[in-house]
């Protein structure tokens, strides 16, 4: 009897060399992009209604979290996930201080 490989589980081979410069650059860009987008979105929405701004910001983060959690082990996407994970708390801190 032949055993077939499990096709539901995806394994990504990691190379010995990690592209640190490209990865960190991508993480910084995604953190900056997420921070600017969330600060702009939240601050403009807070001018209309503060509880609505808090609710919608929470919905955005809660909606992206499962997708980002699945992408955290992929070779290129993990850097975007790292940047996004830094960008959301920074954006919320900036909105609260501003």
N, C-alpha and C positions, 0 to 999 in steps of 0.2 A: 504494500500500500504506500502510495506516494503522498507525502505531506506537502501541501501547498503553502506558500508564505502568506502571512497575514497582510492583506492589502489595505486594511484600515489604518494601520500604523505606518507613518512615514518617518523614515530616519534620514537625517541629513548628515552627511559625512563632514566632519570638521577638519580643516587642513591644519598643518602644523604652524602656518604663518597666519596671523590675524591682521587684516588691513586696518591698523589702528588709526592712521591719519584720515583715511576715507571714512571710516566708521564714526570717529569722533566728530568729524566735520558734518556728517549727515545727522548725527544726534544733536549737535548744536543748532543746525538749521531747523530741524523739526521742533526742538524746544522753543526756539525763537518764534517760529511760525504759529505754534499752538498758543504760546503766551500772548502774542499780539492779537490773534483771532479771538481768543477768549476774553481778553481785556476789552477789546472793542465791542464785542457782542454783549458782554455783561454790563459794561458802563452805559452803553446806549439804551439797553433794556431797563436798567435801573432808573433812568430818567423818567420812564413811563410808570413802572411799578417795581419796587424792590423785591417783594416776595415772589413775583413772577420771574424776575431775573435769577433769583436763587434757585427756584424750582427748575427752570429751563437749563441752567448751567449744570445742575445735578443730573438732569435727564440726559444731557449730552455726554457727560462723563460716564454715566451708568450704561449708556448705549454703546459707547466705544470700548468699554472695558473687556467684554467677552471676546471681541475680535482681536484686540491687542494681546490678550492673554494667549490666544491660539497662535499668534504670529511671533511670539517672543523667542522661539527656538530656530527660526528660519535665518539663514546666514545674513541676508541683507536687511530684512525687515526688523531684526532685533535692534538695530541701531535707531530706527525710527521709533520703535516702542520705548527704548530708553529715553529718547528725547521727549516723547510725549508724556512719559511718566514724570519727568522733571517739569515740563511745561505747565501742566494743569495746576499743581500746587503753587507754583510761582505766579501764575495768572490770578488764582484766587487770593493770594497774599497781596498782590498789587491792587486788586479791586477793593479789598478790605481797607488797605491803607490809603487809597485814593478816594 
